Each structure stands twice: as C-alpha cells, then as structure tokens.
Amino acid sequence: MLGASTAAAEELEHRSGGRFAVELGGAAALTVVSLLLPLPEECRWCSPPGVDLFLHSPWPDSGRDEVAFVSHALAFGALPLGAIGTAVLLPLAHDEPDRHALENLAIVSEAIMLNLALTITVKKLVARRRPAYFYGRGDACEFGAKSEEKNLSFFSGDSSVAFTLASAASTLSFLRGYPEAPYVLAAGSVLAGSAAVMRVASDVHWPTDVLTGSLVGTAVGVLVPLLLHPREETESASVSRASLGLRNSRGPASRFGLGYSGAF
C-alpha cells in the first residue's frame, strides 16, 4: 500500500513553514507539560503478572550497566542519527526540492516530541514499579542513585523512542518513494528491537513494558507522517489517473494510495 510505485507519483502535502512551526510548537508544549507532571512517590502497579515474571527471570545478573549503556546509545544515539540522516540526505541524494529535507526533518521531530509527551505522561500516571526495585536490587541497576525513577517502568521510553524514530524514517521513505526504503525499514527494526530487548536485560523494564513501548512508538512513527501530513496528487498522477479513467477522488482511500493501479 505504501510501495514506491504508488508514492513515486505523488508527494507529501506541502505545508508552509509557519504551519510546521505551529505544529512543532504544540508538540514541544505537550512535552513540557508532561515533564512538569509530578513524579509518583508510591507505585500504583506494584506486582507484575505471571508472564513478566516468567520472561524476565532468565536474564543474567551480570553486565547490566553495560547493557543499559548500549541500549541508550542505540535509542538516543544511533537511531536519531540514522533517522535524521535518512530524512535529510535521501531527498538531497535524489535531487528533490530542498524543502523535502526540511519537511522530513520537521515530521520526524514532531513524531518524537509527541511520543515523548505521551510516554512521560503514561509513565507518571501508571507508576509501575521497575523490576530491579521489585526484586529488592534497585541499588544495582542504572537508576540506583535516582530513587524517583523506581516507579516509572511502564512503558519503556527507550523502546518507544527507538521505534518512533525507526518507523517515522521508514514511513517517510516509503511515502517519498525512495528505493532505499526497505533498507531503512530493516536497519531501523534491528536497531530498535535490540534497544528494546536490552531494556529487559538491564533489569529496569518488564517484557510488557518494552512490548507496549514498541507498539506505541511504531504507531506514533507511522501515524504522524501518514495522517497529519497526507499525500497530495501531482500533475503526473492526475495524467495517469485520467488515462485509466479513474475519478479524481480526494476521499480516505485516495489519501492512502488505494485508488491507484497496482496499489490494491
């Protein structure tokens, strides 16, 4: 549905710099509000379900700090660089208008800020006890010196951020019709998945934390480019549709590429 054959005939709906600024400002404001919410002093979700106890127990006790460091390096280092590089460099490599690179960068930035606002808010409202503190070994985890972090387990921020970046970059690549899109998807999935698994291995998240974070991050990364920045039909697409005798529909099916030959 989002293949290059469909996307090649159209581009993302053009938005003015002012409109992007308003959207980014709104996303940033939501993030600030989430940061201002009070930290939970007591856990509201203190005991994990059996599936978490079962899936968390096999992980080794050693090397947790090192694993935590690598997970942060992936979620807040490698993946942001990769997503930003994809957003900016691919349009330039394909001789597209300069505004495409700026639009891509704005869309990725908007997705990550909306994700952070949602993740931080849910963490504080749910107030789930981290596994290290549940087992009485909080001093040995990466948050040992930050007791305010002990009830912020659900859902995993690293996993959510990682999958938002990977899915936003991948979705934009398919929407723009870049031939590198499958490679962006594959690399992003591997890096984001590795970061998520490491959050369990580092003893600071339960398996359901990273699973939920991964699903939420993917949803945000896909929906922000797809729904908030719909595609518009270009002249070449209009000619193609006219030759096929198709109506110039602007309904939901058209927006998602369902009204074009080969997209079914």
C-alpha positions in Angstrom: 0.0 0.0 0.0 2.9 2.3 0.7 5.1 1.0 -2.0 7.4 3.1 -4.2 5.3 2.5 -7.3 2.4 4.5 -5.7 4.5 7.1 -3.9 6.6 7.9 -6.9 3.5 9.6 -8.5 2.8 11.9 -5.6 4.5 13.7 -2.7 3.6 14.7 0.9 1.1 17.6 1.1 3.1 20.8 1.2 2.8 22.8 4.4 4.1 26.3 5.0 7.0 26.9 7.4 4.5 28.7 9.7 2.2 25.7 9.9 5.1 23.4 10.7 6.3 25.9 13.3 2.8 25.8 15.0 2.7 22.0 14.9 6.2 21.7 16.3 5.5 24.3 19.0 2.4 22.4 20.0 4.2 19.1 20.3 7.0 20.8 22.3 4.4 22.4 24.6 2.9 19.0 25.3 6.3 17.6 26.1 7.0 20.4 28.6 3.6 19.8 30.3 4.4 16.1 30.6 7.8 16.9 32.2 6.0 19.2 34.8 3.7 16.5 36.0 4.7 15.3 39.5 6.7 12.1 39.9 4.9 9.3 41.6 6.1 8.7 45.1 4.4 5.3 45.5 3.8 2.6 43.0 0.2 2.1 41.7 1.2 -1.0 39.8 3.4 -2.9 42.2 3.2 -6.6 41.3 3.8 -7.9 37.8 1.7 -10.5 36.1 3.0 -14.0 35.7 4.1 -13.6 32.1 6.5 -10.8 33.1 7.9 -12.9 36.0 8.4 -15.8 33.6 10.0 -13.9 30.8 12.2 -11.6 33.0 13.8 -14.3 35.2 16.2 -15.9 32.7 18.3 -12.8 32.1 21.8 -12.8 33.5 22.7 -10.8 36.6 26.0 -9.5 35.3 26.8 -6.8 32.9 23.5 -4.9 33.3 25.1 -1.4 33.4 26.9 -2.1 30.2 23.7 -3.4 28.5 21.8 -0.3 29.8 24.5 2.0 28.3 24.3 0.3 24.9 20.5 0.5 24.9 20.7 4.2 25.5 23.3 4.6 22.8 21.0 2.9 20.3 17.8 4.7 21.3 19.3 8.2 21.7 22.4 8.0 19.6 22.4 5.6 16.6 18.7 5.8 15.8 18.3 9.6 15.9 21.4 10.0 13.7 20.0 7.4 11.3 16.5 8.9 11.2 17.8 12.4 10.8 20.3 11.3 8.1 17.5 9.5 6.3 15.2 12.5 6.5 17.8 14.9 5.2 20.2 13.1 3.0 17.9 10.9 0.9 16.0 13.9 -0.6 19.3 15.5 -1.4 20.6 12.3 -2.9 17.6 12.1 -5.2 17.8 15.7 -6.3 14.5 16.6 -4.7 13.5 20.1 -3.7 15.4 21.3 -0.6 12.1 21.8 1.2 11.6 18.0 1.2 14.6 17.6 3.6 13.2 20.3 5.9 9.7 18.8 5.8 11.1 15.3 6.6 13.1 16.7 9.5 10.1 18.5 10.9 7.9 15.5 10.6 10.4 13.2 12.4 10.9 15.9 15.1 7.1 16.2 15.6 6.7 12.5 15.9 9.4 12.2 18.6 8.1 15.1 20.6 4.6 13.7 20.6 5.9 10.3 21.6 7.9 11.8 24.5 4.9 13.7 25.7 2.7 10.5 25.6 5.4 8.3 27.1 6.3 10.5 30.0 2.7 11.2 30.9 1.8 7.5 30.9 4.8 6.6 33.0 3.8 9.1 35.7 0.1 8.2 35.7 0.6 4.4 35.8 3.5 4.4 38.3 4.7 0.9 37.7 7.5 -0.5 39.9 10.7 -1.3 38.0 11.8 -5.0 38.2 15.1 -4.1 39.9 13.2 -2.5 42.8 10.5 -5.2 42.8 13.3 -7.8 43.4 15.0 -5.6 46.0 18.1 -4.9 44.0 17.4 -1.3 42.9 20.8 -0.1 44.1 22.5 -2.4 41.5 20.6 -1.0 38.5 21.3 2.1 36.4 18.8 4.1 38.5 20.3 3.1 41.8 21.1 6.7 42.6 17.8 8.0 41.4 15.0 6.7 43.6 12.5 8.9 41.8 12.9 6.6 38.8 11.8 3.4 40.7 8.1 3.7 39.7 8.4 4.7 36.1 8.6 1.3 34.4 5.5 1.4 32.2 6.1 1.8 29.4 9.7 1.7 28.2 10.8 5.1 27.0 13.9 3.8 25.2 11.8 1.3 23.3 9.1 3.8 22.4 11.6 6.4 21.2 13.6 3.9 19.2 10.5 2.5 17.4 9.1 6.0 16.8 12.4 7.1 15.1 12.7 3.8 13.1 9.0 3.8 11.9 8.9 7.5 11.1 12.0 7.3 9.0 10.7 4.2 7.3 7.2 5.6 6.7 8.6 8.8 5.2 11.0 6.7 2.9 8.1 4.7 1.6 5.8 7.7 1.2 8.5 9.6 -0.8 9.1 6.5 -2.9 12.8 6.2 -2.1 14.4 2.9 -3.4 16.3 2.7 -0.1 13.1 2.4 1.9 13.3 -1.4 2.5 16.8 -0.9 3.9 15.8 1.9 6.1 13.0 -0.3 7.5 15.3 -3.3 8.0 18.1 -1.3 9.7 15.7 0.6 11.9 13.8 -2.5 13.0 17.1 -4.3 14.0 18.4 -1.3 16.0 15.1 -0.5 17.7 14.4 -4.2 18.5 17.9 -4.5 20.0 17.4 -1.5 22.2 14.1 -2.8 23.4 15.4 -6.2 24.4 18.3 -4.6 26.2 16.0 -2.7 28.4 14.7 -6.0 29.9 18.3 -7.4 30.2 19.3 -4.2 32.1 16.7 -5.0 34.8 14.9 -1.7 34.5 11.8 -2.8 32.5 9.5 -5.8 32.3 8.8 -7.5 29.0 5.4 -6.0 28.7 6.9 -2.5 29.2 9.1 -2.9 26.1 6.4 -4.6 24.1 4.0 -1.8 24.8 6.6 0.9 24.2 7.5 -0.7 20.9 3.9 -0.8 19.7 3.1 2.8 20.8 6.4 4.0 19.2 5.6 2.3 16.0 2.0 3.7 15.9 3.2 7.3 16.5 6.0 7.0 14.0 3.6 5.7 11.3 0.6 7.8 12.0 2.3 11.2 12.3 3.6 11.2 8.7 0.6 9.2 7.3 -2.3 11.1 8.9 -1.1 14.5 9.9 0.8 15.0 6.6 -1.3 13.4 3.9 0.0 12.9 0.4 -1.2 15.2 -2.5 -1.7 14.2 -6.1 0.8 15.7 -8.5 0.3 16.5 -12.2 1.8 13.3 -13.3 -0.5 11.3 -11.0 -3.5 13.2 -12.5 -2.5 12.3 -16.0 -2.0 8.7 -15.0 -5.4 8.6 -13.4 -7.1 10.3 -16.4 -5.6 7.7 -18.8 -7.1 4.9 -16.6 -10.5 6.6 -16.5 -10.4 7.0 -12.7 -12.1 9.7 -10.8 -10.1 12.4 -9.1 -11.2 11.3 -5.6 -9.9 13.0 -2.5 -11.5 10.6 -0.1 -9.8 8.5 2.5 -9.0 5.7 0.1 -7.2 8.1 -2.2 -5.1 9.6 0.6 -3.7 6.2 1.5 -2.9 5.2 -2.1 -5.7 2.8 -2.6 -7.1 4.5 -5.7 -4.1 3.8 -8.0 -3.2 1.0 -10.3 -1.1 -1.6 -8.6 -1.9 -0.4 -5.1 -4.6 -3.0 -4.5 
